[in-house]
Amino acid sequence: MSDKVTYKDLDKALIDWAPRFNLIRKEWPGASVEEVLSILKIVEEEAKEKKEEDKSPMGFKDQKGT
């Protein structure tokens, strides 16, 4: 992967991240860009942990079929 970021990369990133960024800004309107990014990182880490916790061992579903 190249270290050089193109305008196309930036445009795609802005489009991809805008909904998440705006959601955080709606909840914390005074948050700086750095604070929003920190909050997003925390939320994504928590979501990843939750996803891992919810995985069934060995790919088997539980008795309830979930």
ABEGO torsion letter per residue (X at the ends): XBABBBAAAAAAAAAAAAAAAAAAAAABAABBAAAAAAAAAAAAAAAAAAAAAABBBGGBBBAAGX
